[in-house]
Structures are given as structure tokens and as C-alpha cells.
Amino acid sequence: MAKLFSEQYAFAQGDSVLVIGLGRFGGAVAHSLMQLGHDVMGIDREEGPVQAWSDRLTHVVQADATNVQVLRQLGGADFAHAIVGIGSDLAGSLMTVMALSELGIPDIWVKAMTPEHGQIAQRIGAHHVVYPEADMGERVAHLITGRMMDYIEFDDGFAIAKIKAPLGVCNKALSESQVRERFGVTVVGIKRMHEDFQHAKPDTRIIAGDLLIVSGPTKKVEKFASSSGDR
């Protein structure tokens, strides 16, 4: 779930990020952000998570993030982004969003368990809402029911997927198979075994076993991924 978050929502290199709630989701997001080169301060009200992450993040503090004065004393207002990873404590999640909004943090994300949770969070100051369980469930469904090996869908119904090359487009150049004209999707790149990734061009020839990076409207990407290559 955290990997999905980091794949979809990238921050500018080196931005500082405040992660509140170091449970399974928040901790994994914080770890991924550190790997991407961000400074991360993790906050949790429980001692256990704080100790577990103390030597893995830039800063880790045991504190009550629902208190705006506490956040201000910790320098919370200096962060470009904040992620509220509190899931089960609805009141704590919303009070934390309110505190972050009062600090004036320009980019507030919140993990929500239900649409109602997300709607309230947005009304009181959250700029983005993440539904990790729902998003991951939808993603897995796409992977199970089609030939897609990996999949990311954006808010406007646009998707990017990694798929095995359908047999009907193999042993042909892209200009010959006319994938875009026939299926309404774009082959962005190709990864062939034991070869470097290559960006797709009209004269790029696809062979059986190639992995394709394909973009386009979600339903059209799904149709192409599950097709034999013939419309």
C-alpha cells in the first residue's frame, strides 16, 4: 500500500516531509520517502513505533500531533508536506489535520478508511486523500483479471501498465501494428530480456516475450492487455 502511494505521488527531490502515525502504512511511507532522498520527521504518540523507527528516519519524536502547539514547537510549520497515517482513530486523524492546517503546511495528505473520513478531512484542510486499502484492492483486481503485470491508475481515468506483448503485435514494427490507431493506447517503452529499457519509436519492432509499458484510458489499456492483438 505504501509502495502504491510512493509510485503515484512524487515530491520534489529533497523536500522535507512530516509523517504522523508510524504504523504499518505511515512507517512504510516514511521509509520509502527516505529512500527517495527526503528528510523525514516521524511522529507517533506511542513509544513502541518511535523506538522502532528511531534509527531509520531523519528525526523521530513521541508526541501528540493533535496539539498544534506541540507541532509548532517541533518545527512542524517548516515542512513542505505532511502525511497523516493515522487510520483507526478517526478523531485523532481529523484533529491532526486541523492542527496541520492551522500551521499553514501547504501540502497535507491523509490516509482515510472511508469516503466519509476523506470528505471530512478535505473540508477541514487536507489537500489530498489516500484510500490505501481500496486503491490496492482495485489494483490487485486489475492484475488478476488481465495480463497486466503492474498497474497505476490516475484520478482522471488514465492508466500506465506493464504488460506482456500481445501475440498479435509481435514480429511487427509499431508503425505496422498501429497500436495507437487500433486500440487507442500508446506503447511508451519496451523491456527485452537481457537488454536495456528502450523508448518506443514507430520503427521499434516487438517480439514475443517483450514487456511493454503502455499508457492510455484505463479501459482501453485493459482491453489491449487482454487482447490477442486483434481488435
C-alpha positions as CSV (number, residue, x, y, z in Angstrom):
1,M,0.0,0.0,0.0
2,A,2.8,2.4,0.8
3,K,4.6,1.5,-2.4
4,L,1.5,2.4,-4.3
5,F,1.5,5.8,-2.6
6,S,5.1,6.5,-3.4
7,E,4.6,5.4,-7.0
8,Q,1.7,7.7,-7.6
9,Y,2.6,10.8,-5.6
10,A,6.1,12.1,-6.0
11,F,7.5,15.1,-4.1
12,A,10.3,17.4,-5.3
13,Q,13.7,15.9,-4.6
14,G,15.0,16.8,-1.1
15,D,11.6,18.2,0.2
16,S,11.1,17.7,3.9
17,V,8.1,15.5,4.9
18,L,6.3,15.1,8.2
19,V,4.8,11.7,8.7
20,I,2.4,11.4,11.6
21,G,1.4,7.9,12.7
22,L,4.2,5.3,12.3
23,G,2.0,2.2,11.9
24,R,2.3,-0.2,9.0
25,F,1.2,2.4,6.4
26,G,2.9,5.5,7.9
27,G,6.1,3.7,8.7
28,A,6.4,2.2,5.2
29,V,5.7,5.5,3.6
30,A,8.3,7.2,5.7
31,H,10.9,4.5,4.8
32,S,10.1,4.9,1.1
33,L,10.5,8.7,1.3
34,M,13.8,8.3,3.0
35,Q,15.0,6.0,0.2
36,L,13.9,8.7,-2.3
37,G,16.2,11.3,-0.6
38,H,13.7,13.2,1.5
39,D,14.2,14.4,5.1
40,V,11.5,12.8,7.2
41,M,10.3,13.5,10.7
42,G,8.1,10.8,12.1
43,I,5.7,11.4,14.9
44,D,3.7,8.9,16.9
45,R,2.1,9.1,20.3
46,E,3.1,5.6,21.2
47,E,6.6,4.7,22.4
48,G,6.9,1.4,20.5
49,P,6.7,2.8,16.9
50,V,9.0,5.7,17.9
51,Q,11.7,3.3,19.2
52,A,11.3,1.0,16.1
53,W,11.9,3.9,13.7
54,S,14.4,6.0,15.8
55,D,17.5,5.0,13.8
56,R,15.8,4.8,10.4
57,L,14.4,8.2,9.8
58,T,15.9,11.7,10.0
59,H,14.0,12.5,13.2
60,V,11.5,10.6,15.2
61,V,9.5,12.1,18.1
62,Q,7.0,10.7,20.6
63,A,4.3,13.4,20.7
64,D,0.6,14.2,20.5
65,A,0.2,15.6,16.9
66,T,-3.4,16.7,17.6
67,N,-1.9,19.6,19.6
68,V,-1.0,22.5,17.3
69,Q,1.3,24.0,19.9
70,V,3.3,20.7,20.1
71,L,3.7,20.6,16.4
72,R,4.8,24.2,16.3
73,Q,7.4,23.6,19.0
74,L,8.7,20.6,16.9
75,G,9.1,22.9,13.9
76,G,6.2,21.4,12.0
77,A,5.4,24.6,10.2
78,D,8.8,24.3,8.4
79,F,7.8,21.2,6.5
80,A,6.6,21.3,2.9
81,H,4.5,18.2,3.2
82,A,2.7,16.3,5.9
83,I,1.1,12.8,5.8
84,V,-1.4,11.7,8.4
85,G,-1.1,8.0,8.5
86,I,-3.5,7.5,11.5
87,G,-6.1,5.0,10.4
88,S,-8.2,3.6,13.2
89,D,-8.5,6.7,15.4
90,L,-10.9,8.9,13.3
91,A,-10.9,11.7,15.9
92,G,-7.1,11.7,16.2
93,S,-6.8,11.8,12.4
94,L,-9.1,14.7,11.9
95,M,-7.7,16.7,14.8
96,T,-4.2,16.2,13.4
97,V,-5.4,17.5,10.0
98,M,-6.9,20.6,11.7
99,A,-3.6,21.2,13.6
100,L,-1.5,20.9,10.4
101,S,-3.9,23.2,8.6
102,E,-3.6,25.8,11.4
103,L,0.2,25.6,11.0
104,G,-0.2,26.5,7.3
105,I,1.5,23.5,5.9
106,P,1.0,23.8,2.1
107,D,0.5,20.1,1.3
108,I,-1.4,17.9,3.6
109,W,-2.1,14.2,2.9
110,V,-4.4,12.0,4.9
111,K,-5.0,8.2,5.0
112,A,-8.7,7.6,5.1
113,M,-10.5,4.4,5.8
114,T,-13.9,5.5,4.4
115,P,-15.3,8.1,2.0
116,E,-16.8,10.0,4.9
117,H,-13.5,10.2,6.6
118,G,-11.9,11.5,3.5
119,Q,-14.6,14.1,2.8
120,I,-14.4,15.5,6.3
121,A,-10.6,15.6,6.2
122,Q,-10.8,17.7,3.0
123,R,-13.3,20.1,4.4
124,I,-11.1,20.8,7.4
125,G,-7.8,21.3,5.5
126,A,-6.5,18.1,3.8
127,H,-5.3,18.7,0.2
128,H,-5.2,15.0,-0.8
129,V,-6.9,11.9,0.5
130,V,-5.4,8.4,0.1
131,Y,-7.6,5.2,0.4
132,P,-4.8,2.6,0.5
133,E,-7.0,-0.5,1.1
134,A,-9.4,0.5,-1.6
135,D,-6.7,1.5,-4.1
136,M,-4.7,-1.7,-3.5
137,G,-7.8,-3.8,-3.8
138,E,-8.7,-2.2,-7.2
139,R,-5.1,-2.6,-8.4
140,V,-5.0,-6.3,-7.5
141,A,-8.3,-6.9,-9.3
142,H,-6.8,-5.4,-12.4
143,L,-3.7,-7.6,-12.2
144,I,-5.7,-10.7,-11.6
145,T,-8.3,-10.3,-14.3
146,G,-6.0,-9.2,-17.1
147,R,-2.5,-9.7,-18.5
148,M,-1.1,-6.7,-16.7
149,M,2.0,-7.3,-14.6
150,D,1.8,-3.9,-12.9
151,Y,-0.7,-1.0,-13.0
152,I,-1.1,2.6,-11.9
153,E,-4.4,4.5,-12.4
154,F,-4.6,8.3,-12.1
155,D,-7.6,10.3,-11.0
156,D,-8.8,11.2,-14.5
157,G,-9.2,7.6,-15.7
158,F,-5.7,7.4,-17.3
159,A,-3.5,4.4,-16.6
160,I,0.0,3.2,-17.1
161,A,0.6,-0.5,-17.1
162,K,3.4,-3.0,-17.7
163,I,2.1,-5.9,-19.8
164,K,3.3,-8.9,-21.8
165,A,3.3,-8.1,-25.5
166,P,0.1,-9.5,-27.1
167,L,0.9,-12.0,-29.7
168,G,-1.0,-10.1,-32.4
169,V,1.5,-7.2,-32.3
170,C,4.7,-9.4,-32.2
171,N,7.2,-9.6,-35.0
172,K,5.9,-6.2,-36.3
173,A,7.1,-2.6,-36.0
174,L,4.8,-0.3,-34.1
175,S,4.1,1.6,-37.2
176,E,2.9,-1.6,-38.8
177,S,0.8,-2.9,-35.9
178,Q,-0.8,0.6,-35.4
179,V,-1.5,0.0,-31.7
180,R,-2.4,3.6,-31.1
181,E,-4.8,3.8,-34.0
182,R,-6.5,0.5,-33.4
183,F,-6.6,0.4,-29.6
184,G,-6.3,4.0,-28.5
185,V,-3.2,3.4,-26.3
186,T,0.4,4.3,-26.6
187,V,3.4,2.0,-26.2
188,V,5.8,4.1,-24.2
189,G,8.7,1.7,-23.9
190,I,9.9,-1.8,-24.2
191,K,12.0,-4.1,-21.9
192,R,13.5,-7.1,-23.5
193,M,15.2,-9.8,-21.6
194,H,19.0,-9.2,-21.1
195,E,18.6,-5.8,-22.8
196,D,18.3,-2.2,-21.6
197,F,14.9,-0.5,-21.5
198,Q,14.2,1.4,-24.7
199,H,11.8,4.1,-25.5
200,A,9.3,3.1,-28.2
201,K,9.6,4.6,-31.7
202,P,7.5,3.9,-34.9
203,D,10.2,1.6,-36.2
204,T,10.5,-0.3,-32.9
205,R,9.9,-4.0,-33.5
206,I,8.1,-6.0,-30.9
207,I,8.9,-9.7,-30.4
208,A,7.3,-12.4,-28.2
209,G,8.3,-12.1,-24.6
210,D,8.8,-8.3,-24.7
211,L,7.4,-6.3,-21.7
212,L,5.6,-3.2,-22.8
213,I,4.9,0.0,-20.9
214,V,1.6,1.2,-22.2
215,S,-0.4,4.3,-21.4
216,G,-3.9,5.4,-22.2
217,P,-7.5,5.4,-20.9
218,T,-7.9,2.7,-18.3
219,K,-10.5,0.6,-20.1
220,K,-8.5,0.8,-23.4
221,V,-5.3,-0.3,-21.7
222,E,-7.2,-3.2,-20.1
223,K,-8.6,-4.2,-23.4
224,F,-5.3,-4.1,-25.2
225,A,-3.6,-6.0,-22.3
226,S,-6.1,-8.9,-22.5
227,S,-6.4,-8.9,-26.3
228,S,-4.7,-11.3,-28.8
229,G,-3.5,-8.2,-30.6
230,D,-6.5,-8.2,-32.9
231,R,-9.2,-5.6,-32.3
